[in-house]
């Protein structure tokens, strides 16, 4: 797998352009790089590639918004409405304010999952570093929104439970529970996409043309399901964080 990852043309190209200047810059601060010719990991290159691709696609799609929507505008509105309805169903009307983060991370994960099916690319979400980063974004975001919605003291009070006598028991359980969400989100996404990508690579190495096609078709569905589950759980965590005390 390492050889396949390092042979990606786009990774080699980016490293050829940027690795030595970055290594020289790090050297000024006393940081010595062991391999200055391959400084930027493949998943970092692919993360930036997917981010730029999303900015370009949705930037162009939203350039001309008309009262009578075109096919392109209708597709864009359908995507936004899908995320919005998910938020409203789980959180309520106030969930609409979380649309930018939820839609961005959902689309980012979906495209990261899909891009590995394109020859010459890899799925950034097949790397644990990327999925942990996505999970940490969700983790800090829903805690921040909970604090903004309820205040620091009232939000932290939820970790103690409704009965003061059992608060010392519930506090560590709640803390472990919240940190386990990061593990759950990251491992689930990483495990599924890594296994899917590895399976396709192995099958393609045996019979490179027609045999991988059914697995790639299943991988498209899996990519959507994994992005949907990530978004769904993000909405659930946000709902729990911003819920009023009366709702608990």
C-alpha positions in Angstrom: 0.0 0.0 0.0 2.8 2.4 0.8 4.3 2.0 -2.7 0.9 2.6 -4.3 0.4 5.8 -2.2 3.8 7.2 -3.0 3.4 6.6 -6.7 0.4 9.0 -7.0 1.3 11.5 -9.7 -0.3 14.4 -8.0 1.5 13.7 -4.7 4.9 13.5 -6.5 4.1 16.7 -8.4 3.2 18.7 -5.3 6.2 17.4 -3.4 8.5 18.3 -6.3 7.3 21.9 -6.2 6.8 22.5 -2.5 8.9 20.0 -0.5 12.3 21.6 -0.7 11.1 25.2 -0.1 9.2 24.0 3.0 12.1 22.0 4.2 14.4 25.0 3.8 11.9 27.1 5.7 11.7 24.6 8.5 15.5 24.5 8.6 15.5 28.2 9.5 13.7 27.2 12.7 16.0 24.3 13.5 13.7 21.6 12.3 15.5 19.1 10.1 13.5 16.9 7.7 14.7 13.3 7.0 13.2 13.2 3.5 13.0 16.6 2.0 12.0 15.2 -1.4 8.8 13.7 0.0 7.8 16.1 2.8 4.1 16.4 2.2 2.1 13.2 2.9 -0.3 11.9 0.3 -3.4 12.4 2.5 -2.5 16.1 3.0 -2.2 16.6 -0.7 -5.6 14.9 -1.3 -7.3 16.9 1.5 -6.3 20.2 -0.1 -7.2 18.9 -3.5 -10.7 17.9 -2.3 -11.2 21.2 -0.5 -10.2 23.2 -3.6 -12.4 21.0 -5.8 -15.4 21.7 -3.5 -14.7 25.4 -3.5 -14.5 25.5 -7.2 -17.6 23.3 -7.9 -19.9 25.0 -5.5 -18.4 28.5 -6.2 -19.2 28.1 -9.9 -22.6 26.5 -9.1 -23.7 29.4 -7.0 -22.5 32.2 -9.2 -25.9 33.0 -10.9 -28.9 32.5 -8.6 -32.2 33.2 -10.3 -35.8 33.3 -9.1 -36.5 30.6 -11.8 -33.8 28.0 -10.9 -31.8 26.3 -13.6 -30.9 22.6 -13.4 -27.6 23.5 -11.8 -29.3 25.7 -9.2 -32.0 23.2 -8.5 -29.4 20.5 -7.8 -27.6 22.9 -5.5 -30.8 23.8 -3.6 -31.7 20.1 -3.3 -28.4 19.3 -1.6 -28.8 22.2 0.8 -32.4 21.3 1.6 -31.3 17.7 2.3 -28.9 18.9 5.0 -31.3 21.5 6.3 -34.2 19.0 6.6 -31.9 16.6 8.5 -31.0 19.4 11.0 -34.6 20.5 11.4 -35.9 16.9 12.0 -33.3 16.2 14.7 -32.7 19.6 16.3 -35.7 21.8 15.3 -35.8 25.1 13.6 -32.8 26.4 15.5 -30.8 23.6 13.8 -30.7 25.7 10.6 -27.9 27.9 12.0 -25.6 24.8 12.1 -26.0 24.3 8.3 -22.7 25.7 7.2 -20.6 23.3 9.4 -22.8 20.3 8.9 -23.1 20.7 5.1 -19.4 21.4 4.7 -18.2 18.4 6.6 -20.8 16.2 5.0 -19.8 17.1 1.5 -16.1 17.1 2.3 -16.3 13.5 3.7 -18.5 12.3 0.8 -16.0 13.7 -1.9 -13.0 12.4 0.1 -14.7 8.9 0.1 -15.5 9.1 -3.6 -12.2 10.4 -5.0 -10.3 7.2 -4.2 -12.4 5.5 -7.0 -10.7 7.8 -9.6 -7.5 6.2 -11.0 -4.4 8.2 -9.8 -6.1 9.4 -6.6 -6.7 8.1 -3.1 -9.4 8.6 -0.4 -8.0 10.9 2.3 -10.6 9.3 4.7 -8.7 6.0 4.3 -6.1 7.6 6.7 -6.9 7.8 10.4 -5.3 11.2 10.7 -8.0 12.7 8.5 -11.0 11.0 10.1 -9.7 11.9 13.6 -9.4 15.6 12.5 -13.0 15.5 11.2 -14.2 13.9 14.4 -12.4 16.5 16.5 -13.9 19.4 14.5 -17.4 18.0 15.4 -16.4 17.4 19.0 -15.2 20.9 19.6 -18.0 22.5 17.6 -20.9 20.8 19.4 -19.4 21.6 22.8 -18.8 25.2 21.8 -22.4 25.5 20.5 -23.7 24.0 23.8 -21.7 26.5 25.8 -23.0 29.4 23.6 -26.6 28.2 23.9 -26.7 27.5 27.6 -23.7 29.1 29.2 -20.7 27.4 30.7 -22.1 26.5 34.1 -25.4 25.2 32.8 -23.8 23.2 30.1 -21.3 21.6 32.4 -24.1 20.8 34.8 -25.4 18.3 32.3 -22.2 16.2 32.9 -23.2 15.8 36.6 -26.7 14.4 36.0 -29.9 15.4 37.7 -29.1 13.9 41.1 -26.2 15.5 43.1 -25.5 12.4 45.1 -24.5 10.3 42.1 -22.6 13.2 40.3 -19.1 11.8 41.2 -20.1 8.6 39.5 -21.7 10.2 36.4 -19.0 12.8 35.7 -16.3 10.3 34.6 -18.8 8.3 32.7 -20.0 11.3 30.8 -16.4 12.4 30.0 -15.5 9.0 28.7 -18.8 8.9 26.7 -18.0 12.2 25.0 -14.4 11.3 24.1 -15.6 7.9 22.8 -17.6 9.8 20.3 -14.4 11.0 18.6 -13.1 7.4 18.6 -16.4 6.1 17.2 -16.7 8.7 14.4 -13.1 8.4 13.3 -12.6 4.6 13.5 -15.9 3.8 11.7 -15.2 6.1 8.8 -11.5 5.1 8.5 -12.2 1.4 8.8 -14.9 1.3 6.1 -13.1 3.5 3.6 -9.7 1.8 4.2 -11.1 -1.7 3.8 -13.1 -0.6 0.7 -10.0 1.0 -1.0 -7.8 -1.9 -0.1 -10.3 -4.5 -1.5 -10.5 -2.6 -4.8 -6.7 -2.3 -5.1 -6.3 -6.1 -4.5 -9.0 -7.0 -6.9 -7.7 -4.6 -9.6 -4.2 -6.1 -9.2 -5.6 -9.6 -10.0 -7.9 -8.6 -12.9 -7.5 -4.9 -13.7 -10.4 -4.1 -15.9 -13.9 -5.6 -15.4 -13.8 -7.4 -12.0 -13.3 -4.2 -9.9 -16.4 -2.5 -11.4 -19.0 -4.1 -9.2 -16.9 -3.4 -6.1 -16.6 0.2 -7.2 -20.3 0.5 -7.7 -20.8 -0.7 -4.1 -18.1 1.7 -3.0 -20.1 4.7 -4.3 -23.1 3.6 -2.1 -20.8 3.0 0.9 -19.2 6.4 0.4 -22.7 8.0 0.7 -23.7 5.9 3.7 -20.6 6.7 5.6 -20.9 10.5 5.0 -24.6 10.3 5.9 -23.9 8.4 9.2 -21.2 11.0 10.1 -23.7 13.9 9.4 -26.5 12.1 11.3 -24.4 11.6 14.4 -23.1 15.2 14.2 -26.7 16.4 14.2 -27.5 14.1 17.2 -24.6 15.4 19.2 -25.5 19.0 18.4 -29.1 18.3 19.5 -27.9 17.0 22.8 -25.6 19.9 23.3 -28.1 22.7 22.6 -31.1 21.1 24.2 -32.8 23.0 27.1 -32.6 21.6 30.6 -36.4 20.9 30.5 -35.8 18.5 27.5 -33.3 16.3 29.4 
